Amino acid sequence: MLNPGIDEYAKIKVGLKSLDDAVLSLGSFRKINHNYGDKNFILNAINRHDYSTLREVSKYFYEASGIY
């Protein structure tokens, strides 16, 4: 059910600011590694100093949420 009081669906509020044209590109999430949400996977990557995996996980979450 749509809320009749909302007419600006292309805006997203982040903190005190509103961002215009908040559009999600679904094609950018074709490659999803389900280990990215696994705490042990992340801790093992940190312990192994696996910077490429950590950068890939960080990039994925930044692209998915816009929060770093």
ABEGO torsion letter per residue (X at the ends): XBBAABABAABBBBEABBBBGBBBBAAAAABBBAAAABAAAAAAAAAAGBAAAAAAAAAAAAAAAGBX
